[in-house]
Amino acid sequence: MTRPQASAPSRAGKTPRFIAVEGPIGVGKTSLARRLADTFDSEILLELPEENPFLERFYHDPQRNALATQLYFLLQRARQMQQLRQNDLFDAVRVADFLIDKDALFARQNLDDDEYALYQQVYAHLTIDAPTPDLVIYLQAPAGVLLQRIHKRGIAAEQQIQRDYLERLNEAYAQFFHYYERSPLLIVNCAEIDLVNNDEDYQLLLEQIQSSTSGTHYFNPKPALL
């Protein structure tokens, strides 16, 4: 059965021109970015982890392969941001499933001090002209929910991911976005909602996107029962 097309917010209602969707692995950021791009008939920018030749090796041996994995992702994202800057940002909506500012979050989690110092030098050089999103959507879910979703989607390399790694990642994301002020920020609790397959949840999110024009906003329509 074909899913009804959700209606996009009115362009007159402050629709962001550049939306970045963020959150830890398994939270659903790529799926949401795809649906937003479909709704807005917009260009989409994706992380494309399947193109990173070091990622599977990282999951098997993080200490040995973290730097190569991180630098590959950084170069990939910086290239996409440069292409975005060369285009007319005011011509159409763009949706990305990553925020380049948070790239260092993973680096700090996975690199030793010397590797991180090297990474910071490369990061500073590559991201100097990166465009700033008009809205960042930060998707949250507990580590247990993330682990269930990772197992459900069944990508072989990801099955190596441990709960404690996801818990550390969640904490790093929470710290990062607690201080984030570069763009309007919409924090979404995804533990009890389905923004991809549930049209009611998704339509409520679209309404929230239209009103999130400054500061930090929270979207939690179905809080988990204690």
Secondary structure as UniProt FT lines:
FT   HELIX           11..13
FT   STRAND          18..22
FT   TURN            25..26
FT   HELIX           29..40
FT   STRAND          43..45
FT   HELIX           49..51
FT   TURN            53..54
FT   HELIX           55..60
FT   HELIX           62..86
FT   TURN            89..91
FT   STRAND          94..96
FT   HELIX           100..102
FT   HELIX           103..110
FT   HELIX           113..126
FT   TURN            128..129
FT   STRAND          135..140
FT   HELIX           143..153
FT   HELIX           156..160
FT   HELIX           163..178
FT   STRAND          185..189
FT   TURN            195..197
FT   HELIX           199..211
FT   STRAND          216..219
//
